[in-house]
Amino acid sequence: QVQLAESGGGSVQAGGSLRLSCAASGNTPGRYAWFRQAPGKEREAVAAITRDDTTRYADSVKGRFTISLDNAKTTMSLEMNSLKPEDTAMYYCAADAVKFLSEYYSYWGSTARWKSWGQGTQVTVSS
């Protein structure tokens, strides 16, 4: 019983930055994640975080993106720096009640393991 709402998407030139946010209502999730989906591609995990601030990142964004939670643990943010055209996608917030994350991308990065999803926010990076 959690509802998610993303915000912060937009259009930016390569090398620029954007900050995405995901606000949770209802039950407070134990963990959150950002996924993205480009046209013609499958949805892929970008980053994830637990309420105790364990974080995970896809190799493609490590060092460029930073995921975080506010103090109430109800808003998740993704700071995206040094954006590339290949970052262009619809970005989706995901969450559920589980309070831990596997260290393996094949587990935390699987869409089937996440129970709640937002509607998505578009990120477009031009070259």
N, CA, C and O of each residue as an XYZ file, in Angstrom:
508
protein
N       0.828     -1.193      0.000
C       0.000      0.000      0.000
C       0.867      1.249      0.000
O       0.919      1.980      0.989
N       1.533      1.483     -1.094
C       2.347      2.676     -1.262
C       2.089      3.230     -2.651
O       2.004      2.481     -3.624
N       1.967      4.528     -2.734
C       1.805      5.223     -3.997
C       3.046      6.083     -4.240
O       3.578      6.693     -3.313
N       3.495      6.125     -5.476
C       4.726      6.809     -5.821
C       4.470      7.843     -6.905
O       3.700      7.606     -7.835
N       5.119      8.985     -6.778
C       4.976     10.056     -7.751
C       6.340     10.643     -8.065
O       7.003     11.190     -7.183
N       6.766     10.533     -9.328
C       8.050     11.071     -9.756
C       7.909     12.516    -10.222
O       6.839     12.951    -10.648
N       9.011     13.242    -10.130
C       9.074     14.597    -10.647
C      10.522     14.942    -10.941
O      11.436     14.245    -10.501
N      10.725     16.012    -11.682
C      12.056     16.532    -11.924
C      12.640     16.250    -13.287
O      13.737     16.718    -13.594
N      11.936     15.495    -14.114
C      12.438     15.219    -15.447
C      12.449     16.461    -16.315
O      11.817     17.468    -15.995
N      13.173     16.374    -17.413
C      13.262     17.488    -18.329
C      14.265     17.222    -19.417
O      14.726     16.096    -19.602
N      14.596     18.271    -20.135
C      15.543     18.206    -21.242
C      16.805     18.971    -20.884
O      16.739     20.085    -20.365
N      17.954     18.368    -21.164
C      19.232     18.969    -20.821
C      20.268     18.567    -21.866
O      20.154     17.507    -22.482
N      21.264     19.402    -22.063
C      22.347     19.065    -22.977
C      23.345     18.126    -22.309
O      23.457     18.086    -21.083
N      24.062     17.378    -23.130
C      25.086     16.473    -22.617
C      26.051     17.223    -21.715
O      26.476     18.338    -22.016
N      26.386     16.585    -20.603
C      27.237     17.205    -19.608
C      26.488     17.935    -18.521
O      27.080     18.327    -17.515
N      25.197     18.123    -18.704
C      24.387     18.827    -17.734
C      23.913     17.936    -16.609
O      24.302     16.773    -16.508
N      23.059     18.504    -15.756
C      22.587     17.810    -14.568
C      21.080     17.936    -14.418
O      20.474     18.903    -14.881
N      20.489     16.956    -13.772
C      19.089     16.974    -13.390
C      18.950     16.278    -12.048
O      19.764     15.427    -11.690
N      17.912     16.648    -11.308
C      17.605     15.997    -10.044
C      16.178     15.479    -10.100
O      15.239     16.258    -10.259
N      16.010     14.181     -9.970
C      14.704     13.549     -9.944
C      14.287     13.289     -8.510
O      15.129     13.061     -7.641
N      12.984     13.324     -8.264
C      12.452     13.018     -6.951
C      11.303     12.039     -7.066
O      10.597     12.007     -8.074
N      11.121     11.240     -6.028
C      10.035     10.280     -5.939
C       9.428     10.403     -4.555
O      10.093     10.131     -3.555
N       8.171     10.809     -4.490
C       7.474     10.983     -3.227
C       6.564      9.796     -2.971
O       5.751      9.437     -3.823
N       6.698      9.185     -1.803
C       5.893      8.038     -1.417
C       4.781      8.472     -0.470
O       4.996      9.293      0.422
N       3.604      7.918     -0.671
C       2.494      8.126      0.242
C       1.889      6.779      0.607
O       2.091      5.789     -0.096
N       1.146      6.743      1.709
C       0.686      5.481      2.250
C       1.747      4.911      3.166
O       2.325      5.638      3.974
N       2.009      3.628      3.053
C       3.054      3.015      3.855
C       4.426      3.503      3.421
O       4.671      3.711      2.233
N       5.306      3.684      4.373
C       6.677      4.092      4.069
C       7.457      2.891      3.556
O       7.529      1.872      4.241
N       8.040      2.987      2.368
C       8.783      1.844      1.826
C      10.034      1.522      2.631
O      10.592      2.379      3.316
N      10.457      0.275      2.533
C      11.727     -0.116      3.106
C      12.893      0.135      2.172
O      14.030      0.289      2.616
N      12.613      0.176      0.877
C      13.646      0.417     -0.116
C      13.040      1.081     -1.339
O      11.843      0.955     -1.599
N      13.860      1.777     -2.076
C      13.467      2.451     -3.302
C      14.466      2.144     -4.403
O      15.599      1.738     -4.145
N      14.022      2.346     -5.633
C      14.927      2.221     -6.769
C      14.476      3.132     -7.894
O      13.304      3.498     -7.983
N      15.408      3.492     -8.745
C      15.123      4.143    -10.012
C      15.413      3.177    -11.147
O      16.483      2.573    -11.213
N      14.451      3.046    -12.029
C      14.617      2.315    -13.273
C      14.433      3.284    -14.431
O      13.855      4.358    -14.265
N      14.922      2.905    -15.592
C      14.705      3.724    -16.779
C      14.441      2.828    -17.979
O      14.881      1.680    -18.034
N      13.714      3.380    -18.931
C      13.380      2.628    -20.135
C      13.425      3.553    -21.334
O      12.673      4.524    -21.415
N      14.310      3.243    -22.260
C      14.414      3.974    -23.509
C      13.554      3.294    -24.563
O      13.252      2.107    -24.435
N      13.152      4.021    -25.604
C      12.329      3.409    -26.651
C      12.992      2.183    -27.251
O      14.168      2.211    -27.614
N      12.225      1.107    -27.352
C      12.726     -0.122    -27.932
C      13.598     -0.960    -27.026
O      14.086     -2.010    -27.446
N      13.808     -0.527    -25.791
C      14.648     -1.258    -24.859
C      13.850     -1.696    -23.638
O      12.786     -1.149    -23.347
N      14.375     -2.685    -22.932
C      13.754     -3.136    -21.702
C      14.045     -2.164    -20.571
O      15.030     -1.427    -20.600
N      13.170     -2.176    -19.577
C      13.387     -1.355    -18.398
C      14.604     -1.864    -17.632
O      14.734     -3.065    -17.397
N      15.500     -0.950    -17.241
C      16.717     -1.331    -16.557
C      16.882     -0.543    -15.268
O      16.501      0.624    -15.183
N      17.455     -1.199    -14.270
C      17.698     -0.555    -12.984
C      18.851      0.426    -13.090
O      19.836      0.176    -13.784
N      18.714      1.544    -12.395
C      19.727      2.588    -12.369
C      20.406      2.664    -11.012
O      21.634      2.666    -10.928
N      19.615      2.728     -9.953
C      20.142      2.855     -8.602
C      19.070      2.443     -7.614
O      17.884      2.446     -7.943
N      19.482      2.086     -6.401
C      18.548      1.691     -5.361
C      19.097      2.091     -4.010
O      20.302      2.277     -3.845
N      18.191      2.225     -3.030
C      18.586      2.639     -1.690
C      17.612      2.062     -0.676
O      16.418      1.944     -0.953
N      18.119      1.702      0.504
C      17.295      1.261      1.615
C      17.125      2.388      2.621
O      17.797      3.416      2.536
N      16.227      2.187      3.569
C      15.981      3.202      4.585
C      17.183      3.425      5.491
O      17.289      4.482      6.114
N      18.092      2.459      5.583
C      19.325      2.659      6.344
C      20.482      3.111      5.451
O      21.642      3.072      5.860
N      20.150      3.548      4.213
C      21.083      4.215      3.313
C      22.090      3.293      2.654
O      23.143      3.752      2.210
N      21.795      2.013      2.580
C      22.547      1.148      1.686
C      22.207      1.519      0.249
O      21.031      1.674     -0.082
N      23.195      1.662     -0.597
C      22.975      2.090     -1.975
C      23.559      1.108     -2.970
O      24.516      0.391     -2.680
N      22.958      1.095     -4.151
C      23.430      0.288     -5.266
C      23.328      1.119     -6.536
O      22.415      1.931     -6.683
N      24.265      0.916     -7.449
C      24.278      1.637     -8.711
C      24.596      0.705     -9.863
O      25.408     -0.211     -9.735
N      23.951      0.951    -10.978
C      24.347      0.294    -12.204
C      25.709      0.815    -12.637
O      26.038      1.978    -12.403
N      26.497     -0.044    -13.265
C      27.827      0.366    -13.696
C      27.786      1.575    -14.626
O      28.702      2.398    -14.615
N      26.744      1.685    -15.421
C      26.662      2.744    -16.405
C      26.507      4.136    -15.794
O      26.765      5.134    -16.467
N      26.090      4.215    -14.533
C      25.867      5.512    -13.904
C      26.745      5.734    -12.683
O      26.736      6.825    -12.113
N      27.493      4.741    -12.275
C      28.323      4.852    -11.086
C      29.321      6.002    -11.241
O      30.004      6.116    -12.258
N      29.391      6.837    -10.225
C      30.263      7.996    -10.266
C      29.623      9.236    -10.847
O      30.159     10.334    -10.697
N      28.481      9.085    -11.513
C      27.783     10.226    -12.105
C      26.467     10.520    -11.400
O      26.077     11.681    -11.276
N      25.778      9.480    -10.938
C      24.483      9.626    -10.286
C      24.627      9.349     -8.792
O      25.458      8.540     -8.380
N      23.815     10.025     -7.990
C      23.785      9.812     -6.556
C      22.343      9.679     -6.096
O      21.518     10.551     -6.370
N      22.034      8.591     -5.399
C      20.694      8.358     -4.880
C      20.684      8.675     -3.385
O      21.674      8.443     -2.692
N      19.567      9.205     -2.892
C      19.484      9.578     -1.492
C      18.043      9.581     -1.032
O      17.121      9.558     -1.846
N      17.850      9.610      0.294
C      16.544      9.723      0.925
C      16.516     10.931      1.836
O      17.537     11.324      2.400
N      15.332     11.520      1.977
C      15.184     12.589      2.949
C      15.103     11.991      4.354
O      15.079     10.771      4.517
N      15.061     12.860      5.365
C      15.095     12.376      6.748
C      13.867     11.548      7.117
O      13.966     10.628      7.928
N      12.724     11.860      6.539
C      11.499     11.114      6.818
C      11.424      9.802      6.067
O      10.538      8.990      6.335
N      12.327      9.578      5.139
C      12.386      8.355      4.336
C      11.180      8.206      3.425
O      10.823      7.090      3.048
N      10.548      9.314      3.066
C       9.384      9.297      2.198
C       9.642      9.905      0.834
O       8.792      9.809     -0.051
N      10.783     10.522      0.645
C      11.141     11.099     -0.642
C      12.525     10.624     -1.051
O      13.497     10.801     -0.317
N      12.603     10.026     -2.218
C      13.866      9.564     -2.764
C      14.276     10.487     -3.895
O      13.438     10.921     -4.686
N      15.560     10.785     -3.971
C      16.076     11.658     -5.008
C      17.199     10.981     -5.772
O      17.901     10.118     -5.245
N      17.354     11.385     -7.015
C      18.460     10.938     -7.849
C      19.110     12.159     -8.466
O      18.527     12.809     -9.334
N      20.313     12.473     -8.021
C      21.092     13.560     -8.594
C      21.890     13.000     -9.758
O      22.729     12.117     -9.578
N      21.629     13.511    -10.944
C      22.260     13.018    -12.159
C      23.188     14.092    -12.697
O      22.744     15.182    -13.058
N      24.459     13.788    -12.750
C      25.474     14.696    -13.260
C      26.156     14.095    -14.478
O      26.067     12.892    -14.726
N      26.836     14.944    -15.232
C      27.561     14.506    -16.426
C      26.681     13.654    -17.329
O      27.086     12.582    -17.779
N      25.490     14.135    -17.585
C      24.516     13.363    -18.353
C      24.984     13.142    -19.782
O      25.627     13.998    -20.389
N      24.643     11.975    -20.297
C      24.992     11.563    -21.643
C      23.726     11.297    -22.445
O      22.681     11.011    -21.859
N      23.794     11.384    -23.774
C      22.610     11.068    -24.575
C      22.036      9.690    -24.287
O      20.821      9.504    -24.355
N      22.877      8.730    -23.969
C      22.390      7.395    -23.665
C      21.635      7.306    -22.342
O      21.052      6.266    -22.038
N      21.637      8.378    -21.551
C      20.813      8.435    -20.351
C      19.365      8.794    -20.665
O      18.510      8.726    -19.782
N      19.082      9.170    -21.890
C      17.725      9.534    -22.288
C      16.789      8.350    -22.108
O      17.033      7.272    -22.650
N      15.723      8.550    -21.351
C      14.778      7.475    -21.061
C      13.640      8.019    -20.221
O      13.706      9.136    -19.706
N      12.599      7.216    -20.090
C      11.599      7.453    -19.074
C      12.122      6.841    -17.778
O      12.489      5.667    -17.740
N      12.152      7.638    -16.727
C      12.666      7.180    -15.446
C      11.504      6.881    -14.510
O      10.608      7.706    -14.332
N      11.528      5.692    -13.914
C      10.461      5.221    -13.049
C      10.968      5.004    -11.630
O      12.062      4.479    -11.424
N      10.175      5.405    -10.673
C      10.429      5.122     -9.274
C       9.800      3.785     -8.903
O       8.677      3.490     -9.313
N      10.513      2.982     -8.135
C       9.996      1.718     -7.626
C      10.260      1.629     -6.134
O      11.197      2.243     -5.625
N       9.429      0.863     -5.432
C       9.591      0.712     -3.993
C       8.854     -0.523     -3.511
O       7.975     -1.044     -4.198
N       9.216     -0.985     -2.333
C       8.449     -1.998     -1.630
C       8.857     -2.007     -0.162
O       9.674     -1.192      0.268
N       8.280     -2.937      0.607
C       8.473     -2.954      2.050
C       9.765     -3.624      2.487
O      10.137     -3.522      3.656
N      10.456     -4.302      1.591
C      11.695     -4.976      1.945
C      12.732     -3.945      2.363
O      12.835     -2.879      1.755
N      13.497     -4.258      3.397
C      14.423     -3.295      3.976
C      15.887     -3.582      3.660
O      16.776     -3.013      4.295
N      16.146     -4.435      2.711
C      17.521     -4.723      2.338
C      17.629     -4.864      0.831
O      16.628     -5.020      0.132
N      18.858     -4.806      0.345
C      19.156     -4.951     -1.073
C      20.236     -5.993     -1.268
O      21.227     -6.021     -0.538
N      20.039     -6.849     -2.256
C      21.110     -7.726     -2.658
C      22.270     -6.904     -3.212
O      22.067     -5.809     -3.738
N      23.471     -7.428     -3.092
C      24.627     -6.771     -3.689
C      24.713     -7.027     -5.189
O      25.528     -6.409     -5.875
N      23.896     -7.914     -5.698
C      23.980     -8.317     -7.097
C      22.938     -7.595     -7.930
O      21.748     -7.601     -7.613
N      23.408     -6.974     -9.000
C      22.525     -6.240     -9.900
C      21.441     -7.132    -10.476
O      20.314     -6.680    -10.675
N      21.755     -8.375    -10.743
C      20.774     -9.281    -11.317
C      19.583     -9.503    -10.390
O      18.521     -9.928    -10.843
N      19.744     -9.225     -9.116
C      18.653     -9.356     -8.156
C      17.945     -8.024     -7.928
O      16.746     -7.917     -8.187
N      18.662     -7.008     -7.448
C      17.984     -5.737     -7.174
C      17.571     -5.026     -8.449
O      16.679     -4.178     -8.426
N      18.202     -5.358     -9.548
C      17.873     -4.752    -10.823
C      16.759     -5.422    -11.591
O      16.465     -5.026    -12.718
N      16.138     -6.419    -11.016
C      15.047     -7.129    -11.666
C      13.720     -6.440    -11.373
O      13.367     -6.243    -10.210
N      12.990     -6.076    -12.410
C      11.715     -5.388    -12.208
C      10.720     -6.227    -11.420
O       9.875     -5.680    -10.711
N      10.811     -7.552    -11.535
C       9.859     -8.432    -10.872
C       9.979     -8.405     -9.362
O       9.055     -8.826     -8.666
N      11.092     -7.923     -8.840
C      11.316     -7.914     -7.397
C      10.794     -6.655     -6.711
O      10.916     -6.522     -5.493
N      10.220     -5.740     -7.468
C       9.715     -4.490     -6.913
C       8.198     -4.430     -7.024
O       7.636     -4.727     -8.078
N       7.537     -4.046     -5.939
C       6.088     -4.177     -5.832
C       5.313     -2.954     -6.288
O       4.217     -3.095     -6.831
N       5.844     -1.767     -6.084
C       5.131     -0.531     -6.387
C       5.911      0.288     -7.397
O       7.141      0.317     -7.377
N       5.172      0.961     -8.290
C       5.795      1.730     -9.370
C       5.093      3.064     -9.562
O       3.876      3.172     -9.413
N       5.880      4.069     -9.893
C       5.326      5.345    -10.277
C       5.022      5.393    -11.753
O       5.238      4.419    -12.474
N       4.515      6.536    -12.205
C       4.104      6.701    -13.589
C       5.247      7.070    -14.525
O       5.113      6.933    -15.741
N       6.357      7.531    -13.987
C       7.512      7.853    -14.791
C       7.664      9.341    -15.052
O       6.687     10.091    -15.051
N       8.901      9.754    -15.273
C       9.216     11.123    -15.658
C      10.287     11.074    -16.740
O      11.261     10.329    -16.628
N      10.103     11.869    -17.783
C      10.970     11.790    -18.957
C      12.242     12.593    -18.754
O      12.206     13.733    -18.290
N      13.369     11.984    -19.107
C      14.665     12.651    -19.134
C      15.199     12.568    -20.555
O      15.317     11.480    -21.119
N      15.520     13.711    -21.128
C      16.055     13.776    -22.476
C      17.379     14.522    -22.454
O      17.452     15.659    -21.987
N      18.420     13.883    -22.957
C      19.757     14.461    -22.991
C      20.179     14.591    -24.448
O      20.270     13.592    -25.161
N      20.432     15.800    -24.884
C      20.814     16.057    -26.261
C      22.320     16.221    -26.375
O      22.976     16.678    -25.438
N      22.862     15.851    -27.518
C      24.289     15.961    -27.756
C      24.653     17.310    -28.334
O      25.827     17.573    -28.597
